[in-house]
């Protein structure tokens, strides 16, 4: 699976990729701007997005994705409940909070038949 992971904490993102996403092709970007560029240039199966980013909030990206990439599977990956709730409200398909990233495989599997949100 080709994953775009929007996370501004580089060490955390690298650990997640090494421990839980090593069987996937993952591109990590730290900002909304970099995520927009990556989405415009590439074809991803899944977006994992944090809420609190250096250049804005992740729900902004999720809303834009629902317009530009309505079938893209999106997992909210914030460290706090309010951030994940905002990401889901914006259109995220599932939630896997940062303290539960050992369950990211289950979150990804739960989206196997998920057609996305319009």
N, C-alpha and C positions, 0 to 999 in steps of 0.2 A: 504494500500500500504506500502511496506517495502522500506524505503528511507535511503540511506547513504548520509549524509550531511558533506562535507569537508569544514570546516570553522575554522579558528584559533582565532577568536574573540568569546570567550566562552559566554560572556553576550549577545552579539547580537544573536548568534545561539540559545541560550536558549529562548530568547524572540520570535524569529521567530517560534520556535517549539510550544511554548505556545500559541501564538496568531494566527498562520496561519496553523500549521501542526498537531494540537492536535488530529485529527482524523486518523492519520497515525502512524505507528511504525517507529521512526526515531532514527538512531544511528549517533551521532556527533563525528567526528574525526578531529583533528587539523592539521594533516600533510599528506604529500603525502605517507610517509612510512606507517602510520597507515591506510590510505585509501587502499593501496595495500594489506595489511594484512587482512583488513575487507572484501575486495572483494574476496580474495582467500578463506576465511573461510565461507562466507555467500552468500546467493542468494538474490539480491536486485532487486526491480522493477524500481528504479529511483536513479540516482546520481545527487545531487546538488553540484556544485563545485565552489569555489572561485578561483580567478586567483592568487593573491598574498598570498603565504603561506610561513611559516617559513623555510621550507626545499626545496623550489623551486616554480615553476609556475604550476598552475592547468592544463594548456594545455598539459603538459607532461603526466599527468594522463589520460586526455581525449583521447589522441592519443593511449596510451596503452590499454585503455578500448575498443576502436574501434577494436583492434586486438583480445583481449582476450574475450571480451563480446560485440560482434557487435550489438546485439539487445537491449542492455541496453539503456534505455531512460536517457538522460543527459540534465540538465538545467544549463546554465552558470549563476553564481550568483555573479559577481564582482561588485564593487562599481563604476568602471569606464568603459567607453565605449571601450577603447582600450583592456582592459582585457577581456571583453565579446566578442569582435571581435576575439581575439586570441583563445578563447575557442570554438567559433563557427567554426572557420577555422580548428581547431583540430578535430572537429566532434560533438560538442554539438548539441543537437536536438532543443533547444529553449533557450531564454534568459529571465531572470527575475532579473534585476539589484537590488542591495541592497536597493536603495531608493524607489523601487517599489514592495517590498515584500508583500504588501497588495494584489498584483495581482498574487501571486504564485499559488493560486487555479486555476486561468484561464490558467496559463502556463502549469500546470499539466494536466488540462482537454484537452488542445490543443494537447497533446501527446497521447491521448487515442487510436488512430488508427495508431500511428507512429511505424513502424516496426524497427526503428533503422537505423544506417548507416553502410554500410560495408566498 
